[in-house]
Amino acid sequence: MDRNTGIMAGALKNAYQTRPVVIDQGSKENGFKAVTTMRAEQGIGRSSAIYTLQINEHAESPTKPFVFLTNDIVYFGRCTHY
């Protein structure tokens, strides 16, 4: 994931025809947050979509808890910054 753009690549993706909007870069008190929305006419025409990502940057461990939602599917776990 690119912290400046919020774009994720790999198995979990959040950029197709539209780009993520970084809501919060994260700090010692707040997690990193990005949101992507896609209207039906912007995608493959079947439906709209929303993607959200939160990474708890303020966690003191080297791995950070995250939550990623793609419409009604939730992924969660830990990620590592490189």
PDB file with SEQRES, HELIX, SHEET and CRYST1 records, atoms N, CA, C and O in Angstrom:
SEQRES   1 A   82  MET ASP ARG ASN THR GLY ILE MET ALA GLY ALA LEU LYS          
SEQRES   2 A   82  ASN ALA TYR GLN THR ARG PRO VAL VAL ILE ASP GLN GLY          
SEQRES   3 A   82  SER LYS GLU ASN GLY PHE LYS ALA VAL THR THR MET ARG          
SEQRES   4 A   82  ALA GLU GLN GLY ILE GLY ARG SER SER ALA ILE TYR THR          
SEQRES   5 A   82  LEU GLN ILE ASN GLU HIS ALA GLU SER PRO THR LYS PRO          
SEQRES   6 A   82  PHE VAL PHE LEU THR ASN ASP ILE VAL TYR PHE GLY ARG          
SEQRES   7 A   82  CYS THR HIS TYR                                              
HELIX    1 AA1 ALA A   40  GLN A   42  5                                   3    
SHEET    1 AA1 5 VAL A  21  ASP A  24  0                                        
SHEET    2 AA1 5 PHE A  32  MET A  38 -1                                        
SHEET    3 AA1 5 ALA A  49  ILE A  55 -1                                        
SHEET    4 AA1 5 THR A  63  THR A  70 -1                                        
SHEET    5 AA1 5 ILE A  73  THR A  80 -1                                        
CRYST1    1.000    1.000    1.000  90.00  90.00  90.00 P 1           1          
ATOM      1  N   MET A   1       0.836  -1.165   0.000  1.00  0.00           N  
ATOM      2  CA  MET A   1       0.000   0.000   0.000  1.00  0.00           C  
ATOM      3  C   MET A   1       0.886   1.235   0.000  1.00  0.00           C  
ATOM      4  O   MET A   1       1.896   1.295   0.702  1.00  0.00           O  
ATOM      5  N   ASP A   2       0.496   2.203  -0.788  1.00  0.00           N  
ATOM      6  CA  ASP A   2       1.193   3.481  -0.841  1.00  0.00           C  
ATOM      7  C   ASP A   2       0.513   4.442   0.128  1.00  0.00           C  
ATOM      8  O   ASP A   2      -0.670   4.746  -0.026  1.00  0.00           O  
ATOM      9  N   ARG A   3       1.250   4.919   1.120  1.00  0.00           N  
ATOM     10  CA  ARG A   3       0.658   5.781   2.152  1.00  0.00           C  
ATOM     11  C   ARG A   3       0.181   7.117   1.600  1.00  0.00           C  
ATOM     12  O   ARG A   3      -0.756   7.701   2.144  1.00  0.00           O  
ATOM     13  N   ASN A   4       0.791   7.606   0.550  1.00  0.00           N  
ATOM     14  CA  ASN A   4       0.388   8.901  -0.003  1.00  0.00           C  
ATOM     15  C   ASN A   4      -0.909   8.803  -0.808  1.00  0.00           C  
ATOM     16  O   ASN A   4      -1.754   9.696  -0.746  1.00  0.00           O  
ATOM     17  N   THR A   5      -1.057   7.730  -1.551  1.00  0.00           N  
ATOM     18  CA  THR A   5      -2.244   7.588  -2.400  1.00  0.00           C  
ATOM     19  C   THR A   5      -3.288   6.666  -1.792  1.00  0.00           C  
ATOM     20  O   THR A   5      -4.461   6.742  -2.159  1.00  0.00           O  
ATOM     21  N   GLY A   6      -2.886   5.789  -0.861  1.00  0.00           N  
ATOM     22  CA  GLY A   6      -3.807   4.823  -0.275  1.00  0.00           C  
ATOM     23  C   GLY A   6      -4.091   3.645  -1.181  1.00  0.00           C  
ATOM     24  O   GLY A   6      -4.945   2.817  -0.862  1.00  0.00           O  
ATOM     25  N   ILE A   7      -3.389   3.547  -2.316  1.00  0.00           N  
ATOM     26  CA  ILE A   7      -3.642   2.466  -3.264  1.00  0.00           C  
ATOM     27  C   ILE A   7      -3.025   1.170  -2.769  1.00  0.00           C  
ATOM     28  O   ILE A   7      -1.858   1.126  -2.379  1.00  0.00           O  
ATOM     29  N   MET A   8      -3.829   0.115  -2.792  1.00  0.00           N  
ATOM     30  CA  MET A   8      -3.386  -1.208  -2.386  1.00  0.00           C  
ATOM     31  C   MET A   8      -3.273  -2.086  -3.621  1.00  0.00           C  
ATOM     32  O   MET A   8      -4.077  -1.970  -4.546  1.00  0.00           O  
ATOM     33  N   ALA A   9      -2.288  -2.954  -3.637  1.00  0.00           N  
ATOM     34  CA  ALA A   9      -2.108  -3.905  -4.726  1.00  0.00           C  
ATOM     35  C   ALA A   9      -2.011  -5.296  -4.124  1.00  0.00           C  
ATOM     36  O   ALA A   9      -1.781  -5.441  -2.923  1.00  0.00           O  
ATOM     37  N   GLY A  10      -2.183  -6.303  -4.938  1.00  0.00           N  
ATOM     38  CA  GLY A  10      -2.100  -7.668  -4.446  1.00  0.00           C  
ATOM     39  C   GLY A  10      -3.482  -8.271  -4.329  1.00  0.00           C  
ATOM     40  O   GLY A  10      -4.382  -7.926  -5.095  1.00  0.00           O  
ATOM     41  N   ALA A  11      -3.653  -9.161  -3.386  1.00  0.00           N  
ATOM     42  CA  ALA A  11      -4.931  -9.863  -3.227  1.00  0.00           C  
ATOM     43  C   ALA A  11      -6.060  -8.908  -2.847  1.00  0.00           C  
ATOM     44  O   ALA A  11      -7.196  -9.092  -3.283  1.00  0.00           O  
ATOM     45  N   LEU A  12      -5.760  -7.890  -2.040  1.00  0.00           N  
ATOM     46  CA  LEU A  12      -6.756  -6.890  -1.649  1.00  0.00           C  
ATOM     47  C   LEU A  12      -6.479  -5.621  -2.438  1.00  0.00           C  
ATOM     48  O   LEU A  12      -5.430  -5.000  -2.268  1.00  0.00           O  
ATOM     49  N   LYS A  13      -7.403  -5.236  -3.290  1.00  0.00           N  
ATOM     50  CA  LYS A  13      -7.226  -4.053  -4.126  1.00  0.00           C  
ATOM     51  C   LYS A  13      -8.303  -3.032  -3.799  1.00  0.00           C  
ATOM     52  O   LYS A  13      -9.418  -3.393  -3.423  1.00  0.00           O  
ATOM     53  N   ASN A  14      -7.966  -1.753  -3.944  1.00  0.00           N  
ATOM     54  CA  ASN A  14      -8.971  -0.714  -3.719  1.00  0.00           C  
ATOM     55  C   ASN A  14      -8.918   0.384  -4.776  1.00  0.00           C  
ATOM     56  O   ASN A  14      -9.478   1.458  -4.557  1.00  0.00           O  
ATOM     57  N   ALA A  15      -8.272   0.156  -5.901  1.00  0.00           N  
ATOM     58  CA  ALA A  15      -8.216   1.152  -6.967  1.00  0.00           C  
ATOM     59  C   ALA A  15      -8.523   0.476  -8.300  1.00  0.00           C  
ATOM     60  O   ALA A  15      -7.793  -0.407  -8.751  1.00  0.00           O  
ATOM     61  N   TYR A  16      -9.580   0.895  -8.897  1.00  0.00           N  
ATOM     62  CA  TYR A  16      -9.976   0.373 -10.198  1.00  0.00           C  
ATOM     63  C   TYR A  16     -10.099   1.580 -11.132  1.00  0.00           C  
ATOM     64  O   TYR A  16      -9.085   2.107 -11.591  1.00  0.00           O  
ATOM     65  N   GLN A  17     -11.303   2.016 -11.413  1.00  0.00           N  
ATOM     66  CA  GLN A  17     -11.488   3.225 -12.213  1.00  0.00           C  
ATOM     67  C   GLN A  17     -11.349   4.480 -11.362  1.00  0.00           C  
ATOM     68  O   GLN A  17     -11.029   5.547 -11.886  1.00  0.00           O  
ATOM     69  N   THR A  18     -11.582   4.371 -10.075  1.00  0.00           N  
ATOM     70  CA  THR A  18     -11.470   5.517  -9.166  1.00  0.00           C  
ATOM     71  C   THR A  18     -10.297   5.300  -8.220  1.00  0.00           C  
ATOM     72  O   THR A  18      -9.818   4.178  -8.055  1.00  0.00           O  
ATOM     73  N   ARG A  19      -9.846   6.371  -7.610  1.00  0.00           N  
ATOM     74  CA  ARG A  19      -8.692   6.292  -6.720  1.00  0.00           C  
ATOM     75  C   ARG A  19      -9.130   6.501  -5.266  1.00  0.00           C  
ATOM     76  O   ARG A  19     -10.103   7.210  -5.006  1.00  0.00           O  
ATOM     77  N   PRO A  20      -8.416   5.888  -4.324  1.00  0.00           N  
ATOM     78  CA  PRO A  20      -8.733   6.093  -2.913  1.00  0.00           C  
ATOM     79  C   PRO A  20      -8.510   7.546  -2.486  1.00  0.00           C  
ATOM     80  O   PRO A  20      -7.702   8.267  -3.071  1.00  0.00           O  
ATOM     81  N   VAL A  21      -9.235   7.944  -1.470  1.00  0.00           N  
ATOM     82  CA  VAL A  21      -9.040   9.242  -0.834  1.00  0.00           C  
ATOM     83  C   VAL A  21      -8.516   8.963   0.565  1.00  0.00           C  
ATOM     84  O   VAL A  21      -9.176   8.286   1.354  1.00  0.00           O  
ATOM     85  N   VAL A  22      -7.336   9.479   0.876  1.00  0.00           N  
ATOM     86  CA  VAL A  22      -6.770   9.309   2.216  1.00  0.00           C  
ATOM     87  C   VAL A  22      -7.460  10.303   3.136  1.00  0.00           C  
ATOM     88  O   VAL A  22      -7.357  11.516   2.950  1.00  0.00           O  
ATOM     89  N   ILE A  23      -8.161   9.780   4.126  1.00  0.00           N  
ATOM     90  CA  ILE A  23      -8.903  10.597   5.085  1.00  0.00           C  
ATOM     91  C   ILE A  23      -8.006  11.034   6.231  1.00  0.00           C  
ATOM     92  O   ILE A  23      -8.131  12.150   6.735  1.00  0.00           O  
ATOM     93  N   ASP A  24      -7.096  10.150   6.644  1.00  0.00           N  
ATOM     94  CA  ASP A  24      -6.198  10.423   7.771  1.00  0.00           C  
ATOM     95  C   ASP A  24      -4.893   9.672   7.514  1.00  0.00           C  
ATOM     96  O   ASP A  24      -4.920   8.463   7.281  1.00  0.00           O  
ATOM     97  N   GLN A  25      -3.770  10.351   7.550  1.00  0.00           N  
ATOM     98  CA  GLN A  25      -2.458   9.724   7.350  1.00  0.00           C  
ATOM     99  C   GLN A  25      -2.047   8.854   8.533  1.00  0.00           C  
ATOM    100  O   GLN A  25      -1.124   8.047   8.419  1.00  0.00           O  
ATOM    101  N   GLY A  26      -2.718   9.010   9.652  1.00  0.00           N  
ATOM    102  CA  GLY A  26      -2.356   8.259  10.854  1.00  0.00           C  
ATOM    103  C   GLY A  26      -1.409   9.065  11.721  1.00  0.00           C  
ATOM    104  O   GLY A  26      -0.666   9.919  11.237  1.00  0.00           O  
ATOM    105  N   SER A  27      -1.452   8.781  12.987  1.00  0.00           N  
ATOM    106  CA  SER A  27      -0.608   9.493  13.958  1.00  0.00           C  
ATOM    107  C   SER A  27      -0.467   8.609  15.187  1.00  0.00           C  
ATOM    108  O   SER A  27      -0.835   7.434  15.167  1.00  0.00           O  
ATOM    109  N   LYS A  28       0.064   9.180  16.247  1.00  0.00           N  
ATOM    110  CA  LYS A  28       0.202   8.424  17.499  1.00  0.00           C  
ATOM    111  C   LYS A  28      -1.149   8.170  18.151  1.00  0.00           C  
ATOM    112  O   LYS A  28      -1.269   7.299  19.013  1.00  0.00           O  
ATOM    113  N   GLU A  29      -2.176   8.929  17.742  1.00  0.00           N  
ATOM    114  CA  GLU A  29      -3.507   8.776  18.319  1.00  0.00           C  
ATOM    115  C   GLU A  29      -4.531   8.173  17.372  1.00  0.00           C  
ATOM    116  O   GLU A  29      -5.549   7.645  17.820  1.00  0.00           O  
ATOM    117  N   ASN A  30      -4.276   8.243  16.058  1.00  0.00           N  
ATOM    118  CA  ASN A  30      -5.272   7.827  15.071  1.00  0.00           C  
ATOM    119  C   ASN A  30      -4.687   6.857  14.067  1.00  0.00           C  
ATOM    120  O   ASN A  30      -3.488   6.865  13.786  1.00  0.00           O  
ATOM    121  N   GLY A  31      -5.559   6.025  13.537  1.00  0.00           N  
ATOM    122  CA  GLY A  31      -5.147   5.090  12.499  1.00  0.00           C  
ATOM    123  C   GLY A  31      -5.177   5.731  11.114  1.00  0.00           C  
ATOM    124  O   GLY A  31      -5.850   6.740  10.905  1.00  0.00           O  
ATOM    125  N   PHE A  32      -4.444   5.140  10.173  1.00  0.00           N  
ATOM    126  CA  PHE A  32      -4.492   5.530   8.766  1.00  0.00           C  
ATOM    127  C   PHE A  32      -5.850   5.123   8.228  1.00  0.00           C  
ATOM    128  O   PHE A  32      -6.313   4.015   8.502  1.00  0.00           O  
ATOM    129  N   LYS A  33      -6.509   6.009   7.455  1.00  0.00           N  
ATOM    130  CA  LYS A  33      -7.824   5.705   6.906  1.00  0.00           C  
ATOM    131  C   LYS A  33      -7.890   6.146   5.450  1.00  0.00           C  
ATOM    132  O   LYS A  33      -7.484   7.256   5.108  1.00  0.00           O  
ATOM    133  N   ALA A  34      -8.406   5.266   4.598  1.00  0.00           N  
ATOM    134  CA  ALA A  34      -8.627   5.587   3.190  1.00  0.00           C  
ATOM    135  C   ALA A  34      -9.971   5.004   2.755  1.00  0.00           C  
ATOM    136  O   ALA A  34     -10.383   3.937   3.210  1.00  0.00           O  
ATOM    137  N   VAL A  35     -10.643   5.737   1.860  1.00  0.00           N  
ATOM    138  CA  VAL A  35     -11.945   5.322   1.350  1.00  0.00           C  
ATOM    139  C   VAL A  35     -11.936   5.439  -0.173  1.00  0.00           C  
ATOM    140  O   VAL A  35     -11.426   6.415  -0.724  1.00  0.00           O  
ATOM    141  N   THR A  36     -12.500   4.442  -0.845  1.00  0.00           N  
ATOM    142  CA  THR A  36     -12.682   4.481  -2.290  1.00  0.00           C  
ATOM    143  C   THR A  36     -14.146   4.203  -2.582  1.00  0.00           C  
ATOM    144  O   THR A  36     -14.724   3.265  -2.034  1.00  0.00           O  
ATOM    145  N   THR A  37     -14.746   5.012  -3.439  1.00  0.00           N  
ATOM    146  CA  THR A  37     -16.118   4.748  -3.869  1.00  0.00           C  
ATOM    147  C   THR A  37     -16.129   4.599  -5.385  1.00  0.00           C  
ATOM    148  O   THR A  37     -15.316   5.194  -6.092  1.00  0.00           O  
ATOM    149  N   MET A  38     -17.069   3.791  -5.867  1.00  0.00           N  
ATOM    150  CA  MET A  38     -17.199   3.608  -7.299  1.00  0.00           C  
ATOM    151  C   MET A  38     -18.684   3.462  -7.629  1.00  0.00           C  
ATOM    152  O   MET A  38     -19.351   2.552  -7.137  1.00  0.00           O  
ATOM    153  N   ARG A  39     -19.189   4.362  -8.461  1.00  0.00           N  
ATOM    154  CA  ARG A  39     -20.572   4.272  -8.928  1.00  0.00           C  
ATOM    155  C   ARG A  39     -20.664   3.193  -9.999  1.00  0.00           C  
ATOM    156  O   ARG A  39     -19.657   2.826 -10.605  1.00  0.00           O  
ATOM    157  N   ALA A  40     -21.854   2.694 -10.229  1.00  0.00           N  
ATOM    158  CA  ALA A  40     -22.053   1.619 -11.205  1.00  0.00           C  
ATOM    159  C   ALA A  40     -21.506   2.000 -12.574  1.00  0.00           C  
ATOM    160  O   ALA A  40     -20.903   1.165 -13.247  1.00  0.00           O  
ATOM    161  N   GLU A  41     -21.704   3.239 -12.995  1.00  0.00           N  
ATOM    162  CA  GLU A  41     -21.238   3.655 -14.318  1.00  0.00           C  
ATOM    163  C   GLU A  41     -19.718   3.819 -14.382  1.00  0.00           C  
ATOM    164  O   GLU A  41     -19.169   3.933 -15.478  1.00  0.00           O  
ATOM    165  N   GLN A  42     -19.028   3.834 -13.250  1.00  0.00           N  
ATOM    166  CA  GLN A  42     -17.569   3.961 -13.229  1.00  0.00           C  
ATOM    167  C   GLN A  42     -16.879   2.598 -13.304  1.00  0.00           C  
ATOM    168  O   GLN A  42     -15.702   2.516 -13.656  1.00  0.00           O  
ATOM    169  N   GLY A  43     -17.591   1.555 -12.982  1.00  0.00           N  
ATOM    170  CA  GLY A  43     -16.992   0.222 -12.969  1.00  0.00           C  
ATOM    171  C   GLY A  43     -17.454  -0.609 -14.142  1.00  0.00           C  
ATOM    172  O   GLY A  43     -17.511  -0.134 -15.277  1.00  0.00           O  
ATOM    173  N   ILE A  44     -17.777  -1.834 -13.862  1.00  0.00           N  
ATOM    174  CA  ILE A  44     -18.192  -2.737 -14.932  1.00  0.00           C  
ATOM    175  C   ILE A  44     -19.689  -2.663 -15.182  1.00  0.00           C  
ATOM    176  O   ILE A  44     -20.235  -3.447 -15.959  1.00  0.00           O  
ATOM    177  N   GLY A  45     -20.358  -1.710 -14.518  1.00  0.00           N  
ATOM    178  CA  GLY A  45     -21.762  -1.457 -14.801  1.00  0.00           C  
ATOM    179  C   GLY A  45     -22.771  -2.257 -14.016  1.00  0.00           C  
ATOM    180  O   GLY A  45     -23.975  -2.081 -14.202  1.00  0.00           O  
ATOM    181  N   ARG A  46     -22.310  -3.136 -13.138  1.00  0.00           N  
ATOM    182  CA  ARG A  46     -23.259  -3.985 -12.404  1.00  0.00           C  
ATOM    183  C   ARG A  46     -23.787  -3.321 -11.142  1.00  0.00           C  
ATOM    184  O   ARG A  46     -24.980  -3.405 -10.849  1.00  0.00           O  
ATOM    185  N   SER A  47     -22.914  -2.668 -10.399  1.00  0.00           N  
ATOM    186  CA  SER A  47     -23.351  -2.050  -9.150  1.00  0.00           C  
ATOM    187  C   SER A  47     -22.297  -1.066  -8.666  1.00  0.00           C  
ATOM    188  O   SER A  47     -21.198  -0.979  -9.213  1.00  0.00           O  
ATOM    189  N   SER A  48     -22.655  -0.347  -7.649  1.00  0.00           N  
ATOM    190  CA  SER A  48     -21.697   0.564  -7.022  1.00  0.00           C  
ATOM    191  C   SER A  48     -20.840  -0.226  -6.030  1.00  0.00           C  
ATOM    192  O   SER A  48     -21.151  -1.371  -5.702  1.00  0.00           O  
ATOM    193  N   ALA A  49     -19.770   0.394  -5.563  1.00  0.00           N  
ATOM    194  CA  ALA A  49     -18.883  -0.289  -4.608  1.00  0.00           C  
ATOM    195  C   ALA A  49     -18.264   0.733  -3.665  1.00  0.00           C  
ATOM    196  O   ALA A  49     -18.082   1.898  -4.019  1.00  0.00           O  
ATOM    197  N   ILE A  50     -17.947   0.279  -2.466  1.00  0.00           N  
ATOM    198  CA  ILE A  50     -17.226   1.108  -1.505  1.00  0.00           C  
ATOM    199  C   ILE A  50     -16.156   0.243  -0.849  1.00  0.00           C  
ATOM    200  O   ILE A  50     -16.399  -0.911  -0.495  1.00  0.00           O  
ATOM    201  N   TYR A  51     -14.969   0.822  -0.694  1.00  0.00           N  
ATOM    202  CA  TYR A  51     -13.832   0.139  -0.082  1.00  0.00           C  
ATOM    203  C   TYR A  51     -13.296   1.039   1.020  1.00  0.00           C  
ATOM    204  O   TYR A  51     -13.101   2.235   0.801  1.00  0.00           O  
ATOM    205  N   THR A  52     -13.057   0.487   2.192  1.00  0.00           N  
ATOM    206  CA  THR A  52     -12.468   1.261   3.281  1.00  0.00           C  
ATOM    207  C   THR A  52     -11.292   0.490   3.872  1.00  0.00           C  
ATOM    208  O   THR A  52     -11.294  -0.739   3.936  1.00  0.00           O  
ATOM    209  N   LEU A  53     -10.308   1.240   4.293  1.00  0.00           N  
ATOM    210  CA  LEU A  53      -9.119   0.656   4.907  1.00  0.00           C  
ATOM    211  C   LEU A  53      -8.751   1.462   6.131  1.00  0.00           C  
ATOM    212  O   LEU A  53      -8.676   2.690   6.071  1.00  0.00           O  
ATOM    213  N   GLN A  54      -8.520   0.787   7.239  1.00  0.00           N  
ATOM    214  CA  GLN A  54      -7.982   1.433   8.434  1.00  0.00           C  
ATOM    215  C   GLN A  54      -6.832   0.581   8.943  1.00  0.00           C  
ATOM    216  O   GLN A  54      -6.966  -0.628   9.131  1.00  0.00           O  
ATOM    217  N   ILE A  55      -5.694   1.239   9.163  1.00  0.00           N  
ATOM    218  CA  ILE A  55      -4.523   0.589   9.757  1.00  0.00           C  
ATOM    219  C   ILE A  55      -4.219   1.328  11.054  1.00  0.00           C  
ATOM    220  O   ILE A  55      -4.045   2.547  11.046  1.00  0.00           O  
ATOM    221  N   ASN A  56      -4.154   0.615  12.147  1.00  0.00           N  
ATOM    222  CA  ASN A  56      -3.892   1.244  13.446  1.00  0.00           C  
ATOM    223  C   ASN A  56      -2.405   1.546  13.588  1.00  0.00           C  
ATOM    224  O   ASN A  56      -1.660   0.808  14.232  1.00  0.00           O  
ATOM    225  N   GLU A  57      -1.997   2.647  12.972  1.00  0.00           N  
ATOM    226  CA  GLU A  57      -0.604   3.085  12.993  1.00  0.00           C  
ATOM    227  C   GLU A  57      -0.100   3.317  14.412  1.00  0.00           C  
ATOM    228  O   GLU A  57       1.093   3.178  14.682  1.00  0.00           O  
ATOM    229  N   HIS A  58      -0.989   3.663  15.300  1.00  0.00           N  
ATOM    230  CA  HIS A  58      -0.598   3.988  16.668  1.00  0.00           C  
ATOM    231  C   HIS A  58      -0.296   2.753  17.527  1.00  0.00           C  
ATOM    232  O   HIS A  58       0.153   2.891  18.665  1.00  0.00           O  
ATOM    233  N   ALA A  59      -0.535   1.571  17.004  1.00  0.00           N  
ATOM    234  CA  ALA A  59      -0.179   0.353  17.752  1.00  0.00           C  
ATOM    235  C   ALA A  59       1.338   0.310  17.935  1.00  0.00           C  
ATOM    236  O   ALA A  59       2.082   0.626  17.007  1.00  0.00           O  
ATOM    237  N   GLU A  60       1.790  -0.069  19.097  1.00  0.00           N  
ATOM    238  CA  GLU A  60       3.215  -0.016  19.421  1.00  0.00           C  
ATOM    239  C   GLU A  60       4.000  -1.231  18.929  1.00  0.00           C  
ATOM    240  O   GLU A  60       5.219  -1.273  19.093  1.00  0.00           O  
ATOM    241  N   SER A  61       3.349  -2.197  18.344  1.00  0.00           N  
ATOM    242  CA  SER A  61       4.052  -3.378  17.848  1.00  0.00           C  
ATOM    243  C   SER A  61       4.548  -3.127  16.414  1.00  0.00           C  
ATOM    244  O   SER A  61       4.055  -2.221  15.743  1.00  0.00           O  
ATOM    245  N   PRO A  62       5.522  -3.925  15.940  1.00  0.00           N  
ATOM    246  CA  PRO A  62       6.003  -3.758  14.560  1.00  0.00           C  
ATOM    247  C   PRO A  62       4.962  -4.159  13.518  1.00  0.00           C  
ATOM    248  O   PRO A  62       5.030  -3.705  12.375  1.00  0.00           O  
ATOM    249  N   THR A  63       4.003  -5.000  13.892  1.00  0.00           N  
ATOM    250  CA  THR A  63       2.899  -5.318  12.988  1.00  0.00           C  
ATOM    251  C   THR A  63       1.691  -4.500  13.430  1.00  0.00           C  
ATOM    252  O   THR A  63       1.433  -4.353  14.625  1.00  0.00           O  
ATOM    253  N   LYS A  64       0.967  -3.979  12.472  1.00  0.00           N  
ATOM    254  CA  LYS A  64      -0.154  -3.084  12.765  1.00  0.00           C  
ATOM    255  C   LYS A  64      -1.477  -3.746  12.406  1.00  0.00           C  
ATOM    256  O   LYS A  64      -1.614  -4.283  11.307  1.00  0.00           O  
ATOM    257  N   PRO A  65      -2.463  -3.721  13.319  1.00  0.00           N  
ATOM    258  CA  PRO A  65      -3.779  -4.271  13.012  1.00  0.00           C  
ATOM    259  C   PRO A  65      -4.444  -3.463  11.897  1.00  0.00           C  
ATOM    260  O   PRO A  65      -4.310  -2.240  11.848  1.00  0.00           O  
ATOM    261  N   PHE A  66      -5.164  -4.152  10.997  1.00  0.00           N  
ATOM    262  CA  PHE A  66      -5.888  -3.455   9.941  1.00  0.00           C  
ATOM    263  C   PHE A  66      -7.261  -4.075   9.750  1.00  0.00           C  
ATOM    264  O   PHE A  66      -7.509  -5.221  10.124  1.00  0.00           O  
ATOM    265  N   VAL A  67      -8.147  -3.280   9.155  1.00  0.00           N  
ATOM    266  CA  VAL A  67      -9.466  -3.726   8.731  1.00  0.00           C  
ATOM    267  C   VAL A  67      -9.672  -3.193   7.322  1.00  0.00           C  
ATOM    268  O   VAL A  67      -9.443  -2.009   7.072  1.00  0.00           O  
ATOM    269  N   PHE A  68     -10.101  -4.046   6.398  1.00  0.00           N  
ATOM    270  CA  PHE A  68     -10.391  -3.650   5.031  1.00  0.00           C  
ATOM    271  C   PHE A  68     -11.777  -4.166   4.685  1.00  0.00           C  
ATOM    272  O   PHE A  68     -12.064  -5.353   4.839  1.00  0.00           O  
ATOM    273  N   LEU A  69     -12.631  -3.271   4.219  1.00  0.00           N  
ATOM    274  CA  LEU A  69     -13.981  -3.647   3.824  1.00  0.00           C  
ATOM    275  C   LEU A  69     -14.151  -3.423   2.333  1.00  0.00           C  
ATOM    276  O   LEU A  69     -13.792  -2.367   1.812  1.00  0.00           O  
ATOM    277  N   THR A  70     -14.690  -4.400   1.658  1.00  0.00           N  
ATOM    278  CA  THR A  70     -15.079  -4.256   0.266  1.00  0.00           C  
ATOM    279  C   THR A  70     -16.560  -4.606   0.212  1.00  0.00           C  
ATOM    280  O   THR A  70     -16.945  -5.775   0.241  1.00  0.00           O  
ATOM    281  N   ASN A  71     -17.376  -3.563   0.132  1.00  0.00           N  
ATOM    282  CA  ASN A  71     -18.825  -3.689   0.243  1.00  0.00           C  
ATOM    283  C   ASN A  71     -19.190  -4.388   1.545  1.00  0.00           C  
ATOM    284  O   ASN A  71     -19.027  -3.788   2.608  1.00  0.00           O  
ATOM    285  N   ASP A  72     -19.676  -5.626   1.515  1.00  0.00           N  
ATOM    286  CA  ASP A  72     -20.084  -6.298   2.750  1.00  0.00           C  
ATOM    287  C   ASP A  72     -19.122  -7.396   3.190  1.00  0.00           C  
ATOM    288  O   ASP A  72     -19.473  -8.221   4.033  1.00  0.00           O  
ATOM    289  N   ILE A  73     -17.914  -7.417   2.632  1.00  0.00           N  
ATOM    290  CA  ILE A  73     -16.906  -8.405   3.016  1.00  0.00           C  
ATOM    291  C   ILE A  73     -15.840  -7.711   3.851  1.00  0.00           C  
ATOM    292  O   ILE A  73     -15.342  -6.647   3.482  1.00  0.00           O  
ATOM    293  N   VAL A  74     -15.494  -8.325   4.985  1.00  0.00           N  
ATOM    294  CA  VAL A  74     -14.521  -7.734   5.909  1.00  0.00           C  
ATOM    295  C   VAL A  74     -13.280  -8.613   5.977  1.00  0.00           C  
ATOM    296  O   VAL A  74     -13.373  -9.824   6.181  1.00  0.00           O  
ATOM    297  N   TYR A  75     -12.111  -7.986   5.802  1.00  0.00           N  
ATOM    298  CA  TYR A  75     -10.826  -8.650   5.996  1.00  0.00           C  
ATOM    299  C   TYR A  75     -10.148  -7.950   7.162  1.00  0.00           C  
ATOM    300  O   TYR A  75     -10.207  -6.725   7.273  1.00  0.00           O  
ATOM    301  N   PHE A  76      -9.515  -8.709   8.019  1.00  0.00           N  
ATOM    302  CA  PHE A  76      -8.776  -8.095   9.109  1.00  0.00           C  
ATOM    303  C   PHE A  76      -7.559  -8.941   9.430  1.00  0.00           C  
ATOM    304  O   PHE A  76      -7.501 -10.129   9.112  1.00  0.00           O  
ATOM    305  N   GLY A  77      -6.598  -8.309  10.061  1.00  0.00           N  
ATOM    306  CA  GLY A  77      -5.372  -9.013  10.412  1.00  0.00           C  
ATOM    307  C   GLY A  77      -4.302  -8.029  10.820  1.00  0.00           C  
ATOM    308  O   GLY A  77      -4.594  -6.980  11.393  1.00  0.00           O  
ATOM    309  N   ARG A  78      -3.072  -8.366  10.526  1.00  0.00           N  
ATOM    310  CA  ARG A  78      -1.921  -7.504  10.851  1.00  0.00           C  
ATOM    311  C   ARG A  78      -1.083  -7.312   9.603  1.00  0.00           C  
ATOM    312  O   ARG A  78      -0.933  -8.227   8.793  1.00  0.00           O  
ATOM    313  N   CYS A  79      -0.541  -6.125   9.457  1.00  0.00           N  
ATOM    314  CA  CYS A  79       0.338  -5.844   8.325  1.00  0.00           C  
ATOM    315  C   CYS A  79       1.651  -5.280   8.835  1.00  0.00           C  
ATOM    316  O   CYS A  79       1.737  -4.793   9.962  1.00  0.00           O  
ATOM    317  N   THR A  80       2.658  -5.352   8.006  1.00  0.00           N  
ATOM    318  CA  THR A  80       3.996  -4.873   8.343  1.00  0.00           C  
ATOM    319  C   THR A  80       4.403  -3.820   7.333  1.00  0.00           C  
ATOM    320  O   THR A  80       4.208  -4.005   6.131  1.00  0.00           O  
ATOM    321  N   HIS A  81       4.966  -2.719   7.802  1.00  0.00           N  
ATOM    322  CA  HIS A  81       5.472  -1.671   6.912  1.00  0.00           C  
ATOM    323  C   HIS A  81       6.883  -2.033   6.476  1.00  0.00           C  
ATOM    324  O   HIS A  81       7.692  -2.495   7.281  1.00  0.00           O  
ATOM    325  N   TYR A  82       7.170  -1.822   5.209  1.00  0.00           N  
ATOM    326  CA  TYR A  82       8.509  -2.084   4.666  1.00  0.00           C  
ATOM    327  C   TYR A  82       9.160  -0.787   4.298  1.00  0.00           C  
ATOM    328  O   TYR A  82      10.294  -0.780   3.821  1.00  0.00           O  
TER     329      TYR A  82                                                      
END                                                                             
